[in-house]
């Protein structure tokens, strides 16, 4: 049966149905859209009832509510039994009944609000984030990243540059944070730091380090960087010839824009190399800390080295050994010392990295837009530290490069680090436990960034100025032998503008020769007793070059007072037949002399040993055995002061203090240091003066004596009275003895001449050619005496032939007489 076309009535019905369905769909969509933006009302009310809890309970029962308790003041939490829990419309009837009750002054049905947790650490969608054990770990063996991020610090506004073999700027986990102003290709002299690709991916190092610092968070790629909102750049400088100029250009790139430079490279870690920055690189470091970041100083983070298997020492690496770098070592997932770690005293802190086969490694970005979970060594530790420092700079952009080092020292903790050589330095405060393997402990972000106010307070209390005191200890060369110990007393420039009271870095600059350098161990002991190993033996170092003005550095005496006796120990740990000579030892002390440190020392000494305080709470009398010094009490007077009495006119009630108290008074001039007050008790003298040990006085040296230390010349102004007669007696006896001997010899000689028949007469002026000063024998024969003669000559003698025999006889007689005499 064939079907014909639909009737017109059916077509009209179909078109009407389509219009109705379309309209309904539009209404449904619009309704859902409005519902999404509408309020969601709950079955709870906030009610204000001034009558107290009993009145609130009565009102709740009256209107069908349950009183869930007091909020604060006269506000109460009501829940209605018959109102639905969640609704898009309010329950107007219940609201009106509450408002009409005379005991209720205010009522409001509560609306559900959307609130999002800001705990971003638990909401990252990056696939590798859960495997980044070193950022947040349930066993707390981590960098405490969660605590820092919860405070809102993510590196925003901080710029970090990776000095390496380039970075892959288009990597999906780096591109969002890439900063072209913090990047450059020094090897090819162009602004693109993209690494050169090879089959072995040799130039992946810089990209891996960059991802640790600033890998983007919540982008579904790889993992998360420590400072995932920081700007990241890279300098390609290791993929070519590395020269002093290349290093200097990299270290000084855009210092007013870049905050942190991170470097994970250095000289060979072969256990025998001694090398460091040359002239230009040294100048770049100095310029960076003095001019970078608007004068606050660029921050250089450096990996300490991977030469542990070769028994290398990072104190032989001039980059990690510099006071301008923040040297970072490594610890493993379980807190152990990794096999590649180098033990040295210049390292400042530790972060996590790889370890043994059963311990996890570091997750970060890799070449060709990939991700890796096998970044290793101290190369991975330094970027983590750079990221932590970026978080601190976000909290306080005014931190100087030295503030940052103080912050690292004060916030690092030894927790979870396993080693058997932990010690506490002379300050003895928490956080300064030191080890040759884990110097100032684990660097953790949460400890560093507990609050913005903590970081700001550190900056305010940090010493404002750096002092450098150089003590040159000149002496003749010393034989090292099997062991050499040198003790030197240091007053740290007491009384001068460069007086150091709190140490930061300490350097021992040594010049020495040794037939096998690797057999030497060098230690430095501070006055507080802290023993720093400047150099441990390096079995692979067979060099006989020694060290030429090499600066060994230690941070283990941080915050100690440098005044006192320092000890340098050099010992041979191998063959006793080794030999060498120490020719120069310079001790360099870097530290501060801040009012805060002085005030703290004074307050501590006053509270402990002060006997009497005045109305201003200043100490005016000390306990027995202590002496008053700068409103505090000390057991011994510092250099430049000696114990004396000071009058005191002060009464406390009916108690009369002693008329004088023992106090430390300045040494009288010209003494610089003294054992007691008085000009006869000097221990040292100022420049251009000499100490007389016999009298204990200072003798003024004139200009000639200054130029010739061995001479003794007196200025006409300083001439003293003639010596007494008793002191001239030995000289007089000696002169008279010499005169008597000469006279006796002359008399005997003349007597022998007379006995031999010679006639003595004065030289004849008419002889014409007769030698003056000769003797004329019988008128014309002259004997010339010129010492002991070996040849008898007749020069100048007028001798007749008939007298030749007589002359011969006279000569013979003369020789015999002289022999007998």
C-alpha positions in Angstrom: 0.0 0.0 0.0 1.5 3.2 -1.1 1.8 6.1 1.4 1.0 9.5 0.3 2.3 12.8 1.7 1.0 13.8 5.2 -2.0 15.9 5.5 -1.7 19.6 6.2 -3.2 19.2 9.7 -0.5 16.6 10.7 2.3 18.9 9.4 0.9 21.7 11.5 0.9 19.5 14.6 4.5 18.4 14.1 5.7 22.0 13.7 3.8 23.0 16.9 5.4 20.1 18.8 8.9 21.2 17.7 8.2 24.7 18.9 7.0 23.5 22.3 9.9 21.1 22.8 12.4 23.9 21.8 10.8 26.3 24.2 10.9 23.8 27.0 14.5 23.0 26.3 15.4 26.7 26.4 13.5 27.1 29.7 15.2 24.0 31.1 18.7 25.3 30.2 18.0 28.8 31.5 16.6 27.3 34.6 19.6 25.2 35.2 21.8 28.1 34.5 20.0 30.2 37.1 20.0 27.3 39.5 23.8 27.1 39.3 24.1 30.7 40.3 21.4 30.6 43.0 21.9 30.4 46.8 21.5 27.1 48.5 19.5 27.5 51.7 20.0 25.2 54.7 17.8 24.2 57.6 19.8 26.2 60.1 19.3 29.8 61.4 21.4 32.2 63.3 19.3 33.9 65.9 20.0 36.8 68.3 18.2 36.4 71.7 19.3 38.6 74.5 17.5 36.6 77.2 20.2 34.0 77.8 20.5 30.2 77.2 17.2 29.4 78.9 15.3 31.9 76.9 16.9 30.6 73.7 15.9 27.1 74.5 12.3 28.2 75.1 12.1 30.1 71.7 13.6 27.1 69.9 10.9 24.7 71.3 8.2 27.3 70.5 9.0 27.5 66.8 10.0 23.8 66.2 13.8 24.4 66.3 16.6 22.5 68.0 19.1 24.7 69.8 22.6 23.6 68.8 24.3 25.9 71.2 25.7 29.3 71.8 27.9 30.9 69.1 29.1 34.0 70.9 27.5 36.8 72.7 23.7 36.4 72.4 23.8 34.6 69.1 22.6 31.0 68.9 22.6 28.2 66.3 19.1 26.8 65.6 18.2 23.9 63.3 14.5 23.3 62.1 13.2 19.7 62.2 10.8 19.9 59.3 12.7 22.2 56.9 14.7 20.4 54.1 18.5 20.3 54.6 19.3 22.0 51.2 16.9 24.0 49.1 17.1 26.6 46.3 14.4 28.7 48.0 14.3 30.1 51.4 11.7 29.0 54.0 9.9 32.3 54.3 7.2 31.3 56.8 9.6 30.2 59.4 11.7 33.3 58.9 8.7 35.5 59.4 7.5 33.7 62.6 11.0 34.2 64.2 11.2 37.9 63.3 7.7 38.5 64.8 8.7 36.9 68.2 9.3 39.8 70.6 12.2 38.0 72.2 14.1 37.7 68.9 16.0 40.8 67.8 17.5 39.2 64.7 17.3 36.0 62.7 18.7 34.7 59.4 18.4 31.5 57.5 21.9 30.3 56.7 23.2 29.9 53.1 25.7 27.3 52.1 29.0 28.9 50.8 31.6 27.4 48.6 35.1 27.5 50.1 38.2 26.0 48.6 41.1 24.7 50.7 44.3 26.5 49.9 46.3 23.4 50.8 47.7 23.2 47.3 50.2 20.5 48.2 47.4 17.9 48.4 45.8 19.0 45.2 48.6 19.0 42.6 47.6 17.1 39.5 51.1 16.6 38.3 51.6 12.9 37.8 55.0 12.7 39.5 54.3 14.8 42.5 53.4 11.9 44.8 56.8 10.4 44.1 58.7 13.6 45.1 59.5 12.2 48.5 61.9 15.0 49.4 59.2 17.7 49.2 56.6 16.3 51.5 56.8 13.0 53.3 54.8 11.4 56.0 57.9 10.4 58.0 59.1 14.0 58.0 62.3 13.1 56.2 61.8 15.9 53.7 62.3 19.6 53.1 59.0 20.5 54.7 57.6 22.0 51.5 54.0 21.8 52.6 54.5 24.1 55.5 56.1 26.7 53.3 53.5 26.5 50.6 50.7 26.8 53.1 52.1 30.1 54.2 51.7 31.3 50.6 55.4 31.3 49.5 55.9 29.9 46.0 58.8 31.9 44.7 56.6 34.6 43.1 58.7 37.6 41.9 62.1 35.8 42.4 64.5 35.1 39.5 66.8 32.2 39.4 69.4 31.5 36.7 71.0 28.0 36.2 74.7 28.3 35.1 75.2 25.1 33.1 75.0 23.6 29.7 71.7 25.4 28.8 68.1 24.8 29.6 65.2 23.6 27.3 63.1 26.8 27.4 60.2 25.2 25.5 59.8 22.3 28.0 56.1 22.2 28.9 57.0 22.2 32.6 59.3 25.2 32.3 58.0 27.4 29.5 55.5 29.2 31.7 58.2 30.3 34.1 61.0 30.8 31.6 62.7 34.2 31.8 64.7 35.4 28.8 66.3 38.2 30.7 67.9 35.6 33.0 69.3 33.6 30.1 72.1 33.7 27.6 74.3 31.4 25.5 77.9 32.4 26.4 79.3 29.5 24.3 77.8 30.8 21.0 77.2 34.4 22.0 73.5 34.6 21.4 70.4 35.0 23.7 69.1 31.4 23.2 70.2 29.0 26.0 68.7 25.9 24.3 71.1 23.0 24.8 72.8 21.2 21.9 71.1 17.9 21.4 73.2 14.7 21.0 72.5 11.0 20.9 73.6 10.5 24.5 71.7 13.6 25.8 75.0 14.9 27.2 73.6 18.4 27.7 70.7 17.5 29.9 72.2 18.7 33.2 71.0 22.3 33.1 67.4 21.4 32.2 67.3 18.9 35.1 68.5 21.5 37.6 66.0 24.1 36.3 63.1 21.8 36.8 64.0 21.2 40.5 63.7 25.0 41.1 60.7 26.1 39.1 58.8 23.3 37.4 55.2 24.6 36.9 52.6 23.2 39.3 49.2 21.8 38.4 49.8 21.6 34.7 49.6 17.8 34.5 53.3 17.5 33.5 56.1 15.8 35.4 56.4 17.1 39.0 56.5 20.3 40.9 59.4 22.7 41.5 60.4 23.9 45.0 59.6 27.5 44.0 57.0 26.7 41.3 56.1 30.3 40.7 59.6 31.6 40.4 61.1 32.8 37.1 63.8 30.5 35.7 66.6 31.2 33.3 69.7 29.4 32.1 73.2 30.3 30.9 74.8 27.9 28.4 78.4 28.1 29.3 79.7 24.5 29.8 79.2 23.2 26.3 82.4 24.6 24.9 85.8 26.0 26.0 85.4 27.1 29.6 87.8 30.0 30.3 88.1 32.6 33.0 86.2 35.0 30.8 83.4 32.6 30.2 82.9 32.0 33.9 83.1 35.7 34.7 80.5 36.6 32.0 78.2 33.9 33.3 78.5 35.0 36.9 77.8 38.6 36.1 74.8 38.2 33.8 72.2 40.9 34.5 72.9 41.1 38.2 70.1 43.7 38.8 67.5 41.3 37.5 68.7 37.9 38.6 68.5 37.2 42.3 70.0 33.7 42.6 72.7 32.0 40.5 72.8 28.2 40.9 75.9 26.3 39.8 76.4 22.5 40.0 79.9 22.2 38.5 83.6 22.9 39.4 87.1 21.5 39.0 87.7 17.8 38.6 86.6 15.7 41.6 89.6 13.3 41.1 91.1 13.7 44.6 94.3 15.4 43.3 93.2 18.7 41.7 93.6 22.1 43.5 91.9 24.7 41.4 89.6 27.7 41.7 88.4 30.9 40.0 90.9 33.1 38.3 91.2 36.9 38.2 88.0 37.7 36.2 85.8 35.2 38.0 87.0 36.4 41.4 86.1 39.9 40.4 82.7 38.7 39.2 82.0 37.2 42.6 83.1 40.4 44.4 81.1 42.6 42.1 78.1 40.3 42.5 77.9 40.5 46.3 78.7 44.2 46.4 76.6 45.6 43.5 74.1 42.9 42.6 70.4 43.2 43.5 70.7 46.9 44.0 73.5 46.5 46.6 71.9 43.7 48.6 74.2 41.2 46.8 73.7 38.4 44.4 73.3 35.0 45.9 75.6 32.2 44.5 74.5 28.6 45.4 77.2 26.0 44.6 77.3 22.2 44.7 80.1 21.0 47.0 81.3 18.2 44.7 81.0 14.5 44.0 84.6 13.3 44.8 83.8 11.3 47.9 84.9 8.0 46.3 88.2 9.5 45.3 88.7 10.9 48.9 88.6 14.4 47.5 88.2 17.6 49.6 86.0 20.5 48.6 88.4 22.8 50.4 90.6 22.2 47.3 87.8 23.7 45.2 88.1 27.4 45.1 84.4 27.9 44.1 82.8 26.0 47.1 85.7 27.3 49.3 84.8 30.9 48.6 83.1 33.1 51.2 80.8 34.5 48.5 79.2 31.1 47.7 76.7 29.1 49.6 78.1 25.6 49.4 75.6 22.7 49.6 76.2 19.0 50.2 73.9 16.0 50.0 72.1 13.5 52.1 70.1 10.4 51.0 66.5 9.5 51.4 67.3 7.7 54.7 69.5 10.5 56.0 72.9 8.7 55.3 76.1 10.2 53.9 76.1 9.4 50.2 79.2 7.7 48.7 80.0 10.7 46.5 79.9 13.3 49.3 83.1 15.3 50.0 83.8 16.1 53.6 85.1 19.7 54.2 84.6 22.6 56.5 83.6 25.2 53.9 80.1 23.6 53.2 77.3 25.5 54.8 74.2 23.3 54.6 72.7 20.0 53.2 69.7 19.1 51.1 68.4 15.7 49.7 69.7 13.8 46.7 70.4 10.3 45.5 72.1 7.5 47.6 72.4 3.8 47.4 70.6 1.5 45.0 67.6 1.0 47.3 67.2 4.7 47.9 65.2 7.0 45.7 66.6 9.8 43.5 65.4 13.2 42.4 62.4 13.8 40.0 62.7 16.7 37.6 62.4 17.8 33.9 64.5 16.3 31.2 65.4 16.9 27.6 62.9 16.6 24.7 60.0 17.5 27.0 60.4 14.4 29.1 60.6 13.8 32.8 63.2 11.8 34.8 63.3 10.3 38.2 67.1 9.7 38.3 68.7 13.1 38.9 71.7 12.5 41.3 74.6 13.9 43.2 75.3 17.3 44.7 74.2 18.6 41.3 70.6 17.9 42.4 71.1 19.3 46.0 72.2 22.8 45.0 69.1 23.6 42.9 66.8 22.5 45.8 68.7 24.9 48.0 68.3 27.6 45.4 64.5 27.0 45.4 64.4 27.2 49.2 66.3 30.5 49.1 63.8 31.8 46.4 60.9 31.2 48.9 62.8 33.2 51.5 63.4 36.1 49.1 59.7 36.1 48.3 59.0 36.5 52.0 61.6 39.3 52.3 63.2 40.8 49.2 65.4 43.0 51.4 67.6 40.1 52.6 71.3 40.6 51.8 73.6 37.8 50.7 75.0 37.7 54.2 71.5 37.7 55.7 70.8 34.6 53.7 73.9 32.8 55.0 72.9 33.7 58.6 69.4 32.5 57.9 70.7 29.2 56.6 72.9 28.7 59.7 70.1 29.6 62.1 67.4 27.5 60.5 69.2 24.3 59.5 68.6 21.3 61.7 70.5 18.0 62.2 67.3 16.0 62.4 67.2 12.8 60.4 70.9 13.1 59.4 72.9 10.0 60.4 76.7 10.5 61.1 79.0 9.8 64.0 81.0 13.0 64.1 78.4 15.6 65.2 79.8 18.3 67.4 78.6 21.7 68.8 80.7 24.7 68.2 81.8 27.2 70.8 78.6 29.2 70.8 76.7 26.1 72.0 73.3 27.3 70.8 70.8 25.0 69.0 71.2 24.7 65.3 75.0 25.1 65.2 75.8 21.4 65.4 78.5 20.8 62.8 79.9 17.8 61.1 82.6 17.5 58.4 80.0 15.5 56.4 76.8 17.5 57.2 78.2 21.0 58.2 75.2 23.1 59.4 72.6 20.4 59.0 69.5 20.0 56.8 68.1 23.0 55.0 64.3 22.9 55.4 61.8 25.3 54.0 59.2 25.1 56.8 61.9 25.9 59.4 63.1 28.8 57.3 59.7 30.3 56.6 57.6 29.8 59.7 56.3 33.3 59.2 57.0 36.4 57.2 57.7 38.3 60.5 60.4 35.8 61.4 62.3 36.4 58.2 61.8 40.2 58.5 63.0 40.1 62.1 66.2 38.2 61.0 66.9 40.9 58.5 66.5 43.7 61.1 68.7 41.9 63.6 71.4 40.8 61.1 74.7 42.6 61.5 74.7 45.6 59.2 78.3 45.6 58.1 81.0 43.1 57.3 84.3 43.5 58.9 87.5 41.7 57.7 90.5 41.4 60.0 93.7 40.0 58.5 96.4 38.8 60.9 99.6 38.1 59.1 102.0 35.8 61.0 105.4 36.4 59.4 108.3 34.2 60.5 111.1 32.3 58.9 110.3 29.1 57.1 109.3 26.2 59.4 110.0 22.6 58.8 106.8 20.6 58.8 108.3 17.2 59.5 105.8 14.7 60.8 103.8 17.3 62.7 103.9 21.1 63.0 101.8 23.1 65.5 101.6 26.9 65.5 99.8 28.8 68.2 99.0 32.5 67.7 97.1 34.9 70.0 94.6 37.1 68.3 93.0 40.2 69.7 90.7 40.7 66.6 91.5 44.4 66.3 90.2 45.1 69.8 89.6 48.8 70.3 89.5 49.6 66.5 86.7 50.1 64.1 87.4 46.6 62.8 86.9 44.9 66.1 85.3 41.4 65.3 83.2 40.0 68.1 81.2 37.4 66.1 82.7 35.2 63.4 81.3 34.2 60.1 83.9 32.8 57.8 87.5 32.0 58.8 90.3 31.5 56.3 93.8 30.1 56.7 95.9 31.2 53.8 98.9 28.9 53.6 102.0 28.7 51.4 103.9 25.5 51.8 105.9 22.9 49.9 105.8 19.1 50.5 107.1 16.2 48.5 103.7 14.5 48.6 100.8 16.8 49.2 98.2 14.1 49.6 99.8 12.9 52.8 99.0 16.1 54.7 96.2 16.8 57.1 95.5 20.3 58.2 93.4 21.4 61.2 92.5 24.8 62.7 91.4 25.1 66.3 89.5 28.2 67.4 89.9 29.9 70.8 86.5 28.3 71.7 87.9 24.9 71.0 86.1 24.2 67.7 88.3 22.0 65.6 87.9 22.4 61.8 89.5 19.9 59.4 90.7 22.2 56.6 92.2 19.3 54.6 92.1 15.6 55.1 94.5 13.2 53.4 94.0 12.7 49.7 95.6 9.3 48.7 95.5 10.1 45.0 97.3 13.5 45.3 101.0 12.7 44.5 101.8 16.4 43.7 104.9 18.0 45.2 103.7 21.5 44.4 102.2 22.1 47.8 99.9 25.1 48.2 100.7 28.7 47.0 98.8 31.2 49.1 95.7 28.8 49.1 92.8 29.9 51.3 91.3 27.1 53.3 87.9 28.1 54.7 85.7 27.0 57.6 82.2 27.9 58.7 82.3 25.7 61.8 83.2 28.7 64.1 80.2 30.7 63.1 79.1 33.3 65.7 82.1 32.5 68.0 84.3 35.3 69.4 87.7 35.1 67.6 89.8 36.7 70.4 92.2 34.2 71.9 94.7 31.6 70.8 94.3 30.0 67.4 96.1 26.8 66.6 97.2 25.5 63.2 98.1 21.8 63.0 99.8 20.3 60.0 100.6 16.6 60.2 101.9 13.9 57.9 99.7 10.9 58.1 101.8 8.5 56.1 105.6 8.1 55.5 107.8 9.7 58.1 110.4 10.3 55.4 108.2 13.0 53.8 109.5 16.5 54.1 108.3 20.0 53.5 108.3 23.6 54.6 105.7 26.1 55.7 106.7 29.6 54.5 103.5 31.7 55.1 100.4 31.5 57.3 97.8 34.3 57.2 94.7 34.1 59.3 91.7 36.0 57.9 88.7 36.5 60.1 85.3 37.6 58.6 82.7 38.7 61.1 80.7 41.4 62.7 80.9 43.9 65.5 77.2 44.7 66.0 75.5 46.5 68.8 73.1 43.7 69.1 75.8 41.1 69.8 77.5 43.4 72.3 74.3 44.2 74.1 73.4 40.5 74.3 76.8 39.6 75.7 76.6 42.4 78.3 73.1 41.5 79.4 74.1 37.9 79.8 77.2 38.7 81.8 75.3 41.2 83.9 72.5 38.9 84.8 74.9 36.0 85.6 77.7 37.8 87.6 76.4 41.2 88.5 76.1 41.9 92.2 74.4 45.3 92.2 72.3 47.2 89.6 71.5 50.9 89.6 68.1 52.3 88.9 68.7 52.1 85.2 69.4 48.4 85.6 73.1 48.9 84.7 75.6 46.8 86.6 77.8 48.9 88.9 79.4 46.1 91.0 80.3 42.5 90.2 80.6 39.4 92.1 84.0 38.4 93.5 86.3 37.0 90.8 84.7 39.2 88.1 85.5 42.7 87.0 83.2 45.5 85.7 83.5 46.1 82.0 81.1 48.2 79.8 78.2 47.8 82.3 78.8 44.1 82.4 81.0 41.6 84.4 83.8 39.6 82.9 86.2 37.1 84.5 89.2 38.4 82.6 89.8 41.9 81.1 90.0 41.9 77.4 93.1 42.9 75.5 93.8 46.6 75.9 92.4 46.7 79.4 93.8 45.8 82.8 92.3 45.5 86.3 92.1 48.7 88.3 89.8 50.4 90.8 87.2 52.9 90.0 85.5 55.3 92.5 81.8 54.8 93.0 79.5 57.2 94.7 76.1 55.5 94.9 73.8 54.5 97.7 71.0 52.0 97.8 68.6 52.8 100.7 70.7 52.7 103.8 73.3 50.4 102.2 76.5 52.3 101.2 78.4 50.6 98.4 82.2 50.4 98.6 84.1 53.6 97.7 85.7 51.8 94.7 85.1 48.7 92.7 87.4 46.5 90.6 86.9 47.3 86.9 88.7 46.9 83.6 90.4 50.2 82.7 92.2 51.0 79.4 95.9 50.5 79.4 97.8 53.8 79.9 99.5 55.2 76.7 101.6 54.3 75.0 100.8 50.7 75.9 98.5 48.8 73.5 98.1 45.8 75.9 99.3 45.6 79.4 99.4 43.2 82.4 98.6 46.0 84.9 97.9 49.7 84.9 101.1 51.7 84.6 103.7 52.6 82.0 106.0 49.9 83.2 103.7 46.9 82.5 103.3 47.1 78.7 102.9 43.8 76.8 102.7 45.3 73.3 103.4 48.7 71.9 101.9 50.8 69.0 103.5 51.1 65.6 106.9 52.9 65.5 107.6 51.8 69.1 109.6 49.0 70.5 108.9 47.0 73.7 111.8 46.9 76.2 111.3 43.6 78.0 113.6 44.6 80.9 111.6 47.7 81.9 108.2 46.9 80.3 108.1 50.2 78.6 107.6 51.3 75.0 110.6 53.0 73.3 109.9 55.4 70.5 111.7 54.4 67.2 113.0 57.2 65.0 112.9 57.1 61.2 116.3 55.4 60.8 115.4 52.7 63.2 112.1 52.0 61.4 113.9 51.6 58.1 116.7 49.4 59.5 115.3 47.1 62.2 118.8 45.8 63.0 120.4 49.1 63.4 120.5 51.3 66.4 120.7 55.0 65.6 119.5 57.9 67.8 118.0 61.1 66.7 119.7 64.2 67.9 116.5 65.1 69.7 116.5 61.8 71.5 120.2 61.7 72.4 120.8 60.4 75.9 123.6 61.5 78.4 127.0 60.0 77.8 127.6 56.6 79.2 129.1 56.4 82.7 132.9 55.9 83.2 132.4 52.4 84.4 130.9 51.4 81.1 133.9 52.9 79.2 136.6 51.0 81.1 136.7 47.9 78.9 137.1 50.0 75.8 140.0 52.0 77.4 141.8 48.8 78.4 141.5 47.4 74.9 142.9 50.5 73.3 145.9 50.7 75.7 146.7 47.1 75.2 146.8 47.5 71.4 149.1 50.5 71.7 151.4 48.7 74.1 151.7 45.7 71.7 152.5 47.9 68.7 155.1 49.9 70.7 156.8 46.7 71.9 157.0 45.3 68.3 158.4 48.5 67.0 161.0 48.7 69.7 162.2 45.1 69.2 162.4 45.7 65.4 164.6 48.8 65.8 166.8 47.1 68.3 167.5 44.2 65.9 168.3 46.7 63.2 170.8 48.4 65.4 172.5 45.2 66.4 172.9 44.2 62.7 174.8 47.4 62.0 172.3 49.2 59.9 172.2 52.9 60.0 168.7 54.4 60.2 168.2 57.8 58.8 165.3 59.7 57.4 164.6 59.5 53.7 166.7 61.8 51.6 164.9 64.3 49.5 167.9 64.7 47.2 168.1 61.0 46.3 165.6 61.7 43.6 163.7 58.5 43.1 164.2 57.0 46.5 161.0 55.5 47.7 159.5 57.5 50.6 159.0 55.5 53.7 162.0 53.2 53.1 165.1 52.7 55.2 168.5 53.7 53.8 171.3 51.2 54.6 174.8 52.8 54.6 173.7 55.8 52.7 172.3 54.2 49.5 171.1 50.6 50.2 167.3 50.5 51.0 165.3 47.5 52.2 161.6 47.8 51.4 159.3 45.9 53.7 155.9 45.1 52.2 154.6 42.5 54.4 156.3 39.1 54.5 158.5 39.1 51.3 158.5 36.1 48.9 160.9 37.7 46.4 163.5 40.2 47.2 163.7 42.9 44.5 166.2 45.7 44.0 163.7 48.1 42.5 164.5 51.7 43.6 167.9 50.7 45.2 171.1 52.5 44.3 173.6 49.6 45.0 177.3 49.4 44.0 178.8 46.2 42.8 181.5 46.1 45.4 178.8 46.2 48.1 176.8 43.3 46.7 178.3 40.8 49.2 177.6 43.1 52.2 174.1 43.6 51.1 173.6 39.9 50.8 175.0 39.4 54.3 172.6 42.0 55.6 169.6 40.3 54.0 170.6 37.0 55.4 171.1 38.4 58.9 167.7 40.2 58.6 165.9 37.0 57.6 167.5 35.0 60.4 166.7 37.7 63.0 163.1 37.8 61.8 162.8 34.0 62.0 164.2 34.0 65.5 161.8 36.8 66.6 
